């Protein structure tokens, strides 16, 4: 393998400073040459409850990610999932990226909570063969429980899963949306350009 690519999938609804901090921390700690942000398409576990204005919603999320990462030359965004119709599975996305970067080592970046339900993901055996995982621990997360879950996955699937501790960034998109609905400030929680876009489109109100 020649070089490492980070893949950061998420709803990014909206993208916030915590996402950017996580991506940059992973890039530096694991020597990633770039991080590709991939706004999610239709989550197979939430497919039946997808919003009726899904096309517009995907467009807005993609645009906000584009604005948020514009100043970082090591970040890029891919429409690979938002352009896909029907349910979206991580294995399909990873295989497409593998086709684009056949000689690169792939690292899927995610929150630590995925280790507790990842065995439900589609074709998990194949997925673990295609990419390594970087999982971020939030402050106050039960570290022992997480490490034990990672050990089980490594033993069962020979999965390459690497925990990464983050500090001082306990921000969620749910909290951001709630603050916007309540008319509270989100300054310094999301990038200024993203905040301006949300205001211009009257999102989350």
Z-matrix of the N, CA and C atoms (Angstrom, degrees):
N
C 1 1.452
C 2 1.536 1 109.32
N 3 1.314 2 115.51 1 141.74
C 4 1.454 3 120.72 2 -179.42
C 5 1.518 4 109.33 3 -125.10
N 6 1.338 5 116.91 4 96.64
C 7 1.452 6 120.55 5 179.47
C 8 1.511 7 112.62 6 97.29
N 9 1.334 8 115.00 7 159.83
C 10 1.460 9 121.49 8 -177.45
C 11 1.526 10 110.36 9 -126.67
N 12 1.329 11 115.38 10 136.35
C 13 1.458 12 122.24 11 179.24
C 14 1.524 13 109.01 12 -118.31
N 15 1.327 14 116.40 13 129.15
C 16 1.453 15 120.78 14 174.17
C 17 1.515 16 110.50 15 -92.17
N 18 1.319 17 116.81 16 139.39
C 19 1.466 18 122.45 17 178.82
C 20 1.522 19 107.15 18 -122.25
N 21 1.312 20 115.89 19 115.74
C 22 1.461 21 120.49 20 -175.28
C 23 1.522 22 108.95 21 -115.58
N 24 1.325 23 115.62 22 97.92
C 25 1.456 24 120.42 23 179.06
C 26 1.515 25 111.36 24 -94.85
N 27 1.327 26 116.12 25 144.62
C 28 1.457 27 119.63 26 178.23
C 29 1.510 28 110.42 27 179.78
N 30 1.313 29 116.28 28 164.69
C 31 1.467 30 118.99 29 177.98
C 32 1.522 31 110.43 30 -71.62
N 33 1.347 32 117.22 31 -32.26
C 34 1.467 33 121.95 32 -179.36
C 35 1.529 34 110.63 33 48.38
N 36 1.321 35 114.62 34 56.27
C 37 1.469 36 120.71 35 -170.76
C 38 1.534 37 112.03 36 -124.44
N 39 1.369 38 117.55 37 68.55
C 40 1.468 39 126.64 38 3.38
C 41 1.534 40 111.76 39 -97.98
N 42 1.325 41 115.67 40 169.28
C 43 1.458 42 120.63 41 171.95
C 44 1.525 43 108.02 42 -67.60
N 45 1.341 44 116.82 43 143.86
C 46 1.461 45 119.55 44 -178.49
C 47 1.530 46 110.56 45 -138.20
N 48 1.324 47 115.12 46 178.42
C 49 1.461 48 121.11 47 -175.54
C 50 1.527 49 111.85 48 -59.79
N 51 1.325 50 116.95 49 -33.39
C 52 1.459 51 120.12 50 178.30
C 53 1.519 52 112.55 51 -61.47
N 54 1.342 53 116.56 52 -40.25
C 55 1.470 54 120.29 53 177.08
C 56 1.532 55 110.56 54 -60.80
N 57 1.326 56 115.51 55 -45.68
C 58 1.461 57 120.25 56 -177.20
C 59 1.527 58 110.97 57 -66.64
N 60 1.314 59 116.54 58 -39.68
C 61 1.465 60 121.26 59 177.63
C 62 1.528 61 110.72 60 -63.23
N 63 1.320 62 116.77 61 -42.23
C 64 1.462 63 121.41 62 178.60
C 65 1.522 64 110.78 63 -62.57
N 66 1.325 65 116.80 64 -47.40
C 67 1.466 66 120.78 65 -178.01
C 68 1.522 67 111.68 66 -63.32
N 69 1.330 68 116.51 67 -43.06
C 70 1.467 69 120.02 68 -179.44
C 71 1.527 70 111.10 69 -69.10
N 72 1.321 71 117.24 70 -38.67
C 73 1.467 72 120.62 71 177.66
C 74 1.524 73 110.91 72 -62.95
N 75 1.334 74 116.52 73 -43.42
C 76 1.465 75 120.64 74 178.38
C 77 1.526 76 110.74 75 -64.12
N 78 1.323 77 116.19 76 -41.53
C 79 1.470 78 120.18 77 -179.95
C 80 1.519 79 111.07 78 -59.08
N 81 1.316 80 116.02 79 -45.43
C 82 1.460 81 120.42 80 -177.32
C 83 1.530 82 111.60 81 -72.93
N 84 1.319 83 117.25 82 -48.23
C 85 1.467 84 120.48 83 -174.97
C 86 1.525 85 113.16 84 -66.60
N 87 1.341 86 116.51 85 -31.72
C 88 1.463 87 119.62 86 -176.00
C 89 1.524 88 113.03 87 -108.69
N 90 1.319 89 117.00 88 7.01
C 91 1.455 90 120.58 89 175.96
C 92 1.518 91 114.13 90 63.49
N 93 1.334 92 116.85 91 39.53
C 94 1.461 93 121.08 92 -179.42
C 95 1.524 94 110.13 93 -77.31
N 96 1.312 95 116.79 94 135.54
C 97 1.458 96 118.99 95 179.96
C 98 1.522 97 112.13 96 -77.83
N 99 1.330 98 116.56 97 -21.98
C 100 1.462 99 121.36 98 174.59
C 101 1.522 100 109.00 99 -162.49
N 102 1.327 101 115.17 100 161.14
C 103 1.460 102 121.38 101 174.98
C 104 1.524 103 107.90 102 -124.63
N 105 1.326 104 115.71 103 124.50
C 106 1.464 105 121.66 104 179.15
C 107 1.523 106 108.79 105 -99.80
N 108 1.327 107 116.16 106 115.83
C 109 1.462 108 121.34 107 175.79
C 110 1.527 109 108.74 108 -82.75
N 111 1.327 110 116.64 109 130.96
C 112 1.462 111 120.85 110 -178.70
C 113 1.527 112 109.56 111 -126.55
N 114 1.342 113 117.37 112 96.45
C 115 1.470 114 119.44 113 174.36
C 116 1.524 115 109.52 114 -59.87
N 117 1.317 116 116.65 115 133.27
C 118 1.458 117 120.93 116 -174.68
C 119 1.516 118 112.90 117 -69.85
N 120 1.326 119 113.98 118 151.59
C 121 1.456 120 120.90 119 172.40
C 122 1.511 121 108.86 120 -89.73
N 123 1.327 122 117.13 121 -132.46
C 124 1.465 123 121.69 122 -179.78
C 125 1.522 124 109.64 123 -84.09
N 126 1.317 125 116.34 124 110.13
C 127 1.462 126 122.23 125 178.38
C 128 1.527 127 109.31 126 -63.80
N 129 1.352 128 118.68 127 123.25
C 130 1.470 129 120.31 128 -178.18
C 131 1.519 130 113.48 129 -61.33
N 132 1.342 131 116.99 130 -22.90
C 133 1.462 132 120.45 131 179.53
C 134 1.525 133 112.45 132 -86.59
N 135 1.357 134 116.41 133 -9.42
C 136 1.460 135 120.59 134 -179.97
C 137 1.528 136 111.19 135 -129.43
N 138 1.320 137 116.30 136 17.49
C 139 1.461 138 121.31 137 -171.06
C 140 1.520 139 112.41 138 -59.59
N 141 1.317 140 117.19 139 -39.81
C 142 1.459 141 120.23 140 -176.17
C 143 1.525 142 112.55 141 -70.91
N 144 1.344 143 117.10 142 -18.10
C 145 1.457 144 119.86 143 -178.43
C 146 1.522 145 112.31 144 -107.52
N 147 1.339 146 117.00 145 17.80
C 148 1.463 147 120.26 146 179.58
C 149 1.520 148 109.82 147 -62.90
N 150 1.352 149 118.15 148 143.12
C 151 1.453 150 120.71 149 -178.26
C 152 1.517 151 112.14 150 -65.91
N 153 1.324 152 116.41 151 151.93
C 154 1.461 153 120.30 152 -178.85
C 155 1.521 154 111.41 153 -68.97
N 156 1.333 155 118.12 154 -26.56
C 157 1.458 156 121.76 155 178.45
C 158 1.525 157 110.51 156 -96.90
N 159 1.320 158 116.08 157 41.52
C 160 1.459 159 122.28 158 -171.73
C 161 1.524 160 112.75 159 -59.55
N 162 1.335 161 118.44 160 -38.12
C 163 1.466 162 121.18 161 -178.28
C 164 1.525 163 110.24 162 -62.48
N 165 1.326 164 116.64 163 -45.96
C 166 1.463 165 120.77 164 178.63
C 167 1.522 166 110.76 165 -65.44
N 168 1.323 167 116.19 166 -40.60
C 169 1.457 168 120.99 167 -179.34
C 170 1.525 169 110.88 168 -63.07
N 171 1.313 170 117.67 169 -41.22
C 172 1.466 171 121.36 170 177.33
C 173 1.524 172 110.45 171 -64.20
N 174 1.332 173 116.35 172 -42.67
C 175 1.463 174 121.10 173 -179.67
C 176 1.525 175 110.81 174 -60.26
N 177 1.320 176 116.51 175 -43.08
C 178 1.462 177 120.37 176 -179.76
C 179 1.521 178 111.63 177 -65.31
N 180 1.318 179 117.39 178 -43.16
C 181 1.467 180 120.36 179 -179.67
C 182 1.525 181 111.05 180 -64.29
N 183 1.328 182 116.14 181 -41.51
C 184 1.464 183 120.74 182 178.68
C 185 1.528 184 110.54 183 -62.42
N 186 1.325 185 116.07 184 -44.07
C 187 1.463 186 120.59 185 -179.59
C 188 1.521 187 111.06 186 -63.31
N 189 1.321 188 117.40 187 -41.36
C 190 1.464 189 120.33 188 -179.79
C 191 1.526 190 111.61 189 -64.46
N 192 1.332 191 117.27 190 -38.92
C 193 1.467 192 119.86 191 176.41
C 194 1.525 193 110.13 192 -64.29
N 195 1.326 194 116.66 193 -43.40
C 196 1.466 195 121.41 194 178.68
C 197 1.524 196 111.03 195 -56.53
N 198 1.321 197 116.22 196 -44.98
C 199 1.464 198 120.93 197 179.25
C 200 1.528 199 111.28 198 -65.79
N 201 1.316 200 116.24 199 -41.13
C 202 1.466 201 121.02 200 -174.54
C 203 1.524 202 113.25 201 -67.02
N 204 1.320 203 117.53 202 -33.88
C 205 1.467 204 120.54 203 -173.27
C 206 1.522 205 113.21 204 -101.22
N 207 1.328 206 117.27 205 2.17
C 208 1.468 207 121.43 206 -171.80
C 209 1.528 208 113.32 207 -56.87
N 210 1.320 209 118.02 208 -32.40
C 211 1.463 210 120.63 209 -174.97
C 212 1.527 211 113.64 210 -87.00
N 213 1.320 212 117.87 211 -3.92
C 214 1.465 213 120.80 212 -178.29
C 215 1.530 214 110.06 213 -107.23
N 216 1.331 215 118.25 214 111.53
C 217 1.467 216 120.78 215 -177.10
C 218 1.523 217 114.15 216 -68.16
N 219 1.334 218 117.39 217 -11.57
C 220 1.460 219 121.01 218 -179.80
C 221 1.525 220 112.46 219 -95.18
N 222 1.325 221 116.90 220 -1.83
C 223 1.461 222 122.14 221 -179.82
C 224 1.520 223 110.47 222 -108.45
N 225 1.333 224 116.36 223 144.41
C 226 1.460 225 121.70 224 171.59
C 227 1.521 226 108.80 225 -146.67
N 228 1.321 227 116.18 226 164.24
C 229 1.459 228 120.76 227 -178.84
C 230 1.520 229 109.21 228 -123.22
N 231 1.322 230 116.33 229 142.11
C 232 1.465 231 121.69 230 179.76
C 233 1.527 232 110.12 231 -120.16
N 234 1.351 233 116.93 232 137.50
C 235 1.468 234 120.97 233 176.96
C 236 1.521 235 112.67 234 -90.00
N 237 1.323 236 117.35 235 15.17
C 238 1.461 237 121.80 236 -171.31
C 239 1.525 238 112.98 237 -55.51
N 240 1.326 239 117.86 238 -35.02
C 241 1.468 240 119.89 239 -178.94
C 242 1.520 241 112.68 240 -91.92
N 243 1.318 242 118.05 241 -38.70
C 244 1.465 243 118.29 242 -177.59
C 245 1.522 244 111.83 243 -70.02
N 246 1.335 245 116.89 244 -19.90
C 247 1.467 246 120.44 245 177.39
C 248 1.525 247 112.50 246 -87.08
N 249 1.316 248 116.44 247 -6.67
C 250 1.462 249 120.48 248 -176.83
C 251 1.529 250 109.97 249 -87.67
N 252 1.316 251 116.43 250 135.65
C 253 1.464 252 120.74 251 177.58
C 254 1.526 253 109.68 252 -89.65
N 255 1.314 254 115.77 253 154.87
C 256 1.458 255 119.98 254 -179.85
C 257 1.516 256 111.75 255 76.09
N 258 1.315 257 115.34 256 -165.53
C 259 1.460 258 120.84 257 -177.82
C 260 1.529 259 111.04 258 -68.39
N 261 1.317 260 114.92 259 146.88
C 262 1.455 261 121.37 260 -179.19
C 263 1.523 262 110.11 261 -112.12
N 264 1.330 263 115.96 262 126.70
C 265 1.461 264 120.64 263 179.54
C 266 1.527 265 109.76 264 -117.25
N 267 1.322 266 116.02 265 139.63
C 268 1.456 267 120.91 266 -177.51
C 269 1.519 268 111.81 267 -60.26
N 270 1.323 269 118.13 268 -37.93
C 271 1.460 270 120.54 269 -178.90
C 272 1.520 271 111.68 270 -60.05
N 273 1.344 272 117.35 271 -37.60
C 274 1.467 273 120.35 272 178.77
C 275 1.524 274 110.79 273 -66.01
N 276 1.327 275 115.77 274 -41.03
C 277 1.461 276 120.68 275 179.14
C 278 1.521 277 111.11 276 -64.75
N 279 1.319 278 116.40 277 -45.81
C 280 1.463 279 120.47 278 -178.96
C 281 1.525 280 111.06 279 -63.05
N 282 1.323 281 116.98 280 -39.48
C 283 1.465 282 119.89 281 179.49
C 284 1.524 283 111.34 282 -64.98
N 285 1.338 284 116.96 283 -37.26
C 286 1.464 285 120.56 284 177.26
C 287 1.527 286 110.77 285 -65.71
N 288 1.310 287 116.25 286 -42.20
C 289 1.460 288 119.81 287 179.42
C 290 1.523 289 110.49 288 -68.78
N 291 1.317 290 116.69 289 -35.67
C 292 1.465 291 120.64 290 176.18
C 293 1.524 292 110.60 291 -60.55
N 294 1.338 293 117.07 292 -37.27
C 295 1.464 294 120.86 293 177.19
C 296 1.527 295 111.05 294 -64.56
N 297 1.339 296 116.35 295 -35.53
C 298 1.465 297 120.74 296 -179.92
C 299 1.525 298 111.91 297 -75.34
N 300 1.327 299 116.13 298 -32.34
C 301 1.468 300 121.19 299 -176.81
C 302 1.529 301 109.96 300 -128.98
N 303 1.331 302 117.55 301 68.73
C 304 1.474 303 120.45 302 -174.85
C 305 1.522 304 114.02 303 -64.77
N 306 1.336 305 117.51 304 -23.16
C 307 1.459 306 120.38 305 -176.30
C 308 1.525 307 113.27 306 -103.73
N 309 1.326 308 116.55 307 8.83
C 310 1.463 309 120.31 308 -177.70
C 311 1.529 310 111.28 309 -101.86
N 312 1.321 311 114.91 310 153.08
C 313 1.457 312 121.26 311 172.96
C 314 1.523 313 107.55 312 -91.00
N 315 1.327 314 117.61 313 126.23
C 316 1.457 315 121.76 314 -175.45
C 317 1.529 316 111.28 315 -98.59
N 318 1.330 317 114.80 316 139.80
C 319 1.467 318 122.03 317 177.22
C 320 1.522 319 108.70 318 -129.91
N 321 1.319 320 116.62 319 115.47
C 322 1.463 321 121.66 320 178.72
C 323 1.525 322 108.40 321 -88.09
N 324 1.324 323 116.32 322 122.24
C 325 1.464 324 122.36 323 -176.23
C 326 1.523 325 109.50 324 -98.54
N 327 1.322 326 116.51 325 131.63
C 328 1.467 327 119.54 326 -177.88
C 329 1.519 328 110.45 327 -158.44
N 330 1.323 329 115.71 328 171.51
C 331 1.453 330 121.25 329 174.49
C 332 1.515 331 110.40 330 -75.03
N 333 1.319 332 116.47 331 154.86
C 334 1.463 333 121.59 332 -175.15
C 335 1.521 334 113.21 333 -62.09
N 336 1.330 335 117.79 334 -23.72
C 337 1.464 336 120.32 335 -175.74
C 338 1.522 337 113.47 336 -63.71
N 339 1.342 338 117.85 337 -18.96
C 340 1.471 339 118.96 338 -177.59
C 341 1.523 340 112.44 339 -65.95
N 342 1.345 341 117.51 340 -24.82
C 343 1.468 342 118.59 341 -176.13
C 344 1.522 343 111.98 342 -64.93
N 345 1.329 344 116.99 343 -18.06
C 346 1.456 345 120.24 344 -177.35
C 347 1.527 346 113.39 345 -89.46
N 348 1.345 347 117.43 346 -10.89
C 349 1.473 348 118.77 347 178.11
C 350 1.522 349 113.49 348 -134.25
N 351 1.336 350 116.81 349 6.00
C 352 1.458 351 119.68 350 -174.37
C 353 1.527 352 112.70 351 -65.50
N 354 1.324 353 118.22 352 -22.93
C 355 1.465 354 119.95 353 179.21
C 356 1.528 355 111.88 354 -66.94
N 357 1.335 356 117.35 355 -13.39
C 358 1.465 357 121.52 356 176.93
C 359 1.528 358 111.77 357 -85.80
N 360 1.325 359 117.02 358 -9.22
C 361 1.458 360 120.49 359 -177.75
C 362 1.522 361 110.56 360 -69.98
N 363 1.297 362 116.14 361 153.87
C 364 1.464 363 123.04 362 -178.18
C 365 1.535 364 111.02 363 -65.56
N 366 1.334 365 115.96 364 131.94
C 367 1.463 366 123.37 365 175.63
C 368 1.528 367 111.57 366 50.27
N 369 1.312 368 115.85 367 51.79
C 370 1.459 369 120.48 368 -173.92
C 371 1.528 370 112.23 369 -62.91
N 372 1.328 371 118.08 370 -34.05
C 373 1.470 372 120.26 371 177.97
C 374 1.523 373 110.69 372 -60.38
N 375 1.329 374 116.20 373 -45.97
C 376 1.464 375 120.93 374 179.44
C 377 1.522 376 111.05 375 -66.78
N 378 1.329 377 116.29 376 -36.97
C 379 1.464 378 120.38 377 -178.80
C 380 1.522 379 111.20 378 -63.03
N 381 1.322 380 116.99 379 -43.85
C 382 1.458 381 120.40 380 -179.97
C 383 1.530 382 111.85 381 -65.64
N 384 1.326 383 117.32 382 -24.51
C 385 1.462 384 120.32 383 177.45
C 386 1.528 385 111.68 384 -79.52
N 387 1.339 386 116.43 385 -22.73
C 388 1.462 387 121.32 386 -175.13
C 389 1.526 388 113.34 387 -89.90
N 390 1.333 389 116.98 388 -29.67
C 391 1.463 390 119.40 389 -173.96
C 392 1.522 391 111.85 390 -147.71
N 393 1.319 392 115.29 391 150.19
C 394 1.460 393 121.24 392 168.76
C 395 1.529 394 107.75 393 -87.28
N 396 1.323 395 117.13 394 168.02
C 397 1.463 396 121.97 395 -178.98
C 398 1.526 397 110.41 396 -126.56
N 399 1.318 398 115.20 397 134.26
C 400 1.461 399 122.41 398 170.09
C 401 1.519 400 106.44 399 -109.80
N 402 1.326 401 117.22 400 117.98
C 403 1.465 402 120.01 401 -177.49
C 404 1.525 403 109.57 402 -115.75
N 405 1.321 404 115.68 403 128.11
C 406 1.462 405 121.96 404 -174.38
C 407 1.519 406 111.37 405 -93.18
N 408 1.317 407 115.28 406 128.55
C 409 1.462 408 121.42 407 176.39
C 410 1.525 409 109.52 408 -91.19
N 411 1.322 410 116.04 409 129.21
C 412 1.458 411 120.07 410 175.63
C 413 1.527 412 109.86 411 -85.19
N 414 1.348 413 116.89 412 157.29
C 415 1.470 414 119.88 413 176.01
C 416 1.528 415 110.71 414 -56.24
N 417 1.328 416 116.55 415 134.73
C 418 1.454 417 120.61 416 179.28
C 419 1.513 418 114.52 417 84.57
N 420 1.348 419 117.39 418 0.11
C 421 1.463 420 120.42 419 -179.39
C 422 1.532 421 109.49 420 -70.99
N 423 1.342 422 118.23 421 143.15
C 424 1.475 423 120.83 422 179.56
C 425 1.529 424 111.30 423 -69.53
N 426 1.331 425 115.73 424 89.21
C 427 1.462 426 121.90 425 -172.74
C 428 1.523 427 112.69 426 -57.99
N 429 1.320 428 118.11 427 -44.23
C 430 1.466 429 120.47 428 -178.18
C 431 1.526 430 110.80 429 -60.21
N 432 1.329 431 116.76 430 -44.89
C 433 1.464 432 121.59 431 179.86
C 434 1.524 433 110.61 432 -61.22
N 435 1.328 434 116.40 433 -40.81
C 436 1.460 435 121.08 434 179.62
C 437 1.522 436 111.09 435 -65.89
N 438 1.319 437 116.67 436 -48.81
C 439 1.470 438 120.06 437 -177.67
C 440 1.528 439 111.17 438 -62.17
N 441 1.326 440 116.70 439 -36.03
C 442 1.458 441 120.67 440 178.52
C 443 1.528 442 110.22 441 -66.16
N 444 1.332 443 117.23 442 -41.33
C 445 1.464 444 121.17 443 178.40
C 446 1.524 445 110.70 444 -64.37
N 447 1.319 446 116.95 445 -39.27
C 448 1.463 447 120.99 446 178.54
C 449 1.523 448 110.54 447 -64.78
N 450 1.305 449 117.34 448 -42.43
C 451 1.469 450 121.10 449 178.85
C 452 1.525 451 111.23 450 -60.30
N 453 1.330 452 116.83 451 -40.25
C 454 1.468 453 120.46 452 179.05
C 455 1.527 454 110.83 453 -64.04
N 456 1.329 455 116.47 454 -41.84
C 457 1.464 456 120.06 455 179.64
C 458 1.528 457 110.95 456 -67.63
N 459 1.300 458 116.73 457 -38.95
C 460 1.462 459 120.04 458 177.70
C 461 1.523 460 111.04 459 -62.94
N 462 1.309 461 115.80 460 -40.83
C 463 1.463 462 120.36 461 -178.44
C 464 1.521 463 111.23 462 -70.65
N 465 1.333 464 117.28 463 -43.39
C 466 1.458 465 121.08 464 -174.71
C 467 1.525 466 112.90 465 -76.30
N 468 1.353 467 116.12 466 -40.76
C 469 1.469 468 119.86 467 -173.40
C 470 1.527 469 113.35 468 -114.05
N 471 1.319 470 117.01 469 -2.60
C 472 1.465 471 121.21 470 -170.70
C 473 1.525 472 109.74 471 57.48
N 474 1.306 473 114.85 472 36.51
C 475 1.463 474 121.31 473 -177.28
C 476 1.526 475 110.88 474 -71.90
N 477 1.324 476 115.38 475 141.74
C 478 1.463 477 121.32 476 175.11
C 479 1.527 478 107.35 477 -97.31
N 480 1.324 479 116.16 478 97.18
C 481 1.460 480 122.37 479 -177.73
C 482 1.520 481 108.62 480 -123.92
N 483 1.333 482 115.56 481 126.13
C 484 1.457 483 120.49 482 -176.26
C 485 1.529 484 110.23 483 -122.02
N 486 1.338 485 118.32 484 116.14
C 487 1.464 486 120.24 485 177.05
C 488 1.526 487 110.84 486 -74.15
N 489 1.319 488 115.96 487 147.58
C 490 1.466 489 121.68 488 178.64
C 491 1.525 490 108.44 489 -137.71
N 492 1.313 491 117.01 490 121.92
C 493 1.459 492 121.11 491 -178.39
C 494 1.523 493 110.28 492 -83.63
N 495 1.323 494 116.03 493 129.64
C 496 1.459 495 121.86 494 173.53
C 497 1.521 496 108.55 495 -110.72
N 498 1.314 497 116.37 496 152.74
C 499 1.466 498 119.49 497 180.00
C 500 1.526 499 110.88 498 -127.60
N 501 1.319 500 115.73 499 139.35
C 502 1.455 501 121.72 500 169.79
C 503 1.509 502 116.79 501 68.72
N 504 1.329 503 119.16 502 24.13
C 505 1.458 504 120.37 503 -177.85
C 506 1.521 505 110.57 504 -133.28
N 507 1.301 506 117.44 505 54.32
C 508 1.462 507 121.45 506 -179.38
C 509 1.532 508 109.65 507 -88.41
N 510 1.339 509 114.85 508 73.34
C 511 1.466 510 122.37 509 -178.21
C 512 1.520 511 108.08 510 -119.44
N 513 1.324 512 117.77 511 140.37
C 514 1.462 513 120.82 512 176.29
C 515 1.522 514 110.11 513 -128.49
N 516 1.326 515 115.44 514 152.10
C 517 1.464 516 120.41 515 176.85
C 518 1.520 517 111.14 516 -64.11
N 519 1.329 518 116.23 517 -33.18
C 520 1.467 519 120.21 518 177.87
C 521 1.525 520 110.54 519 -60.16
N 522 1.329 521 116.46 520 -44.17
C 523 1.462 522 120.50 521 178.40
C 524 1.527 523 111.24 522 -64.42
N 525 1.329 524 116.37 523 -39.63
C 526 1.464 525 120.54 524 178.97
C 527 1.522 526 110.19 525 -61.07
N 528 1.330 527 116.92 526 -48.40
C 529 1.470 528 120.36 527 -179.92
C 530 1.527 529 111.07 528 -60.98
N 531 1.316 530 116.56 529 -39.75
C 532 1.467 531 120.96 530 179.47
C 533 1.526 532 110.81 531 -63.89
N 534 1.311 533 117.07 532 -43.41
C 535 1.464 534 120.74 533 179.31
C 536 1.520 535 110.92 534 -62.91
N 537 1.333 536 116.47 535 -40.42
C 538 1.466 537 119.61 536 179.66
C 539 1.523 538 110.57 537 -65.27
N 540 1.332 539 116.66 538 -44.07
C 541 1.473 540 120.11 539 178.32
C 542 1.524 541 111.51 540 -59.96
N 543 1.329 542 115.85 541 -34.31
C 544 1.462 543 120.28 542 -177.84
C 545 1.524 544 112.75 543 -88.01
N 546 1.333 545 116.54 544 2.15
C 547 1.457 546 120.29 545 178.45
C 548 1.516 547 114.46 546 75.08
N 549 1.327 548 117.34 547 20.11
C 550 1.459 549 121.75 548 -179.70
C 551 1.528 550 110.41 549 -90.73
N 552 1.312 551 116.35 550 157.65
C 553 1.458 552 121.67 551 -178.87
C 554 1.528 553 111.65 552 -70.61
N 555 1.329 554 115.66 553 140.06
C 556 1.465 555 121.28 554 172.88
C 557 1.527 556 110.10 555 -118.98
N 558 1.316 557 115.69 556 15.61
C 559 1.461 558 120.08 557 177.93
C 560 1.527 559 109.69 558 -59.93
N 561 1.333 560 115.51 559 137.36
C 562 1.464 561 124.69 560 -178.20
C 563 1.528 562 113.34 561 73.43
N 564 1.334 563 117.09 562 -1.55
C 565 1.461 564 120.77 563 173.58
C 566 1.522 565 110.91 564 -99.10
N 567 1.325 566 115.75 565 -29.54
C 568 1.462 567 122.15 566 175.06
C 569 1.526 568 108.00 567 -130.41
N 570 1.340 569 118.40 568 155.82
C 571 1.459 570 120.38 569 178.47
C 572 1.532 571 111.13 570 -59.72
N 573 1.325 572 116.27 571 148.75
C 574 1.464 573 120.72 572 -177.95
C 575 1.525 574 112.43 573 -57.53
N 576 1.335 575 117.13 574 -40.91
C 577 1.467 576 120.08 575 -179.12
C 578 1.526 577 111.43 576 -65.54
N 579 1.321 578 116.56 577 -35.02
C 580 1.464 579 120.51 578 177.14
C 581 1.524 580 109.93 579 -69.15
N 582 1.308 581 116.65 580 -41.50
C 583 1.462 582 120.94 581 177.68
C 584 1.527 583 110.69 582 -60.29
N 585 1.331 584 115.84 583 -43.89
C 586 1.464 585 120.27 584 179.35
C 587 1.529 586 111.06 585 -63.29
N 588 1.331 587 116.69 586 -39.41
C 589 1.468 588 120.52 587 179.05
C 590 1.526 589 110.66 588 -65.05
N 591 1.322 590 116.50 589 -43.65
C 592 1.466 591 120.85 590 178.84
C 593 1.522 592 110.60 591 -59.59
N 594 1.328 593 116.04 592 -42.66
C 595 1.464 594 119.97 593 179.76
C 596 1.523 595 111.20 594 -66.46
N 597 1.336 596 116.40 595 -40.65
C 598 1.469 597 119.92 596 -177.44
C 599 1.523 598 112.29 597 -67.59
N 600 1.340 599 116.86 598 -30.08
C 601 1.466 600 121.85 599 -179.28
C 602 1.531 601 112.44 600 -99.08
N 603 1.332 602 115.61 601 -1.43
C 604 1.470 603 121.25 602 -179.78
C 605 1.533 604 111.28 603 54.65
N 606 1.323 605 116.26 604 46.28
C 607 1.463 606 121.29 605 -177.09
C 608 1.525 607 111.28 606 -81.62
N 609 1.327 608 114.89 607 152.87
C 610 1.466 609 124.74 608 173.30
C 611 1.528 610 114.13 609 65.97
N 612 1.312 611 117.48 610 21.05
C 613 1.470 612 119.91 611 180.00
C 614 1.522 613 111.01 612 -108.02
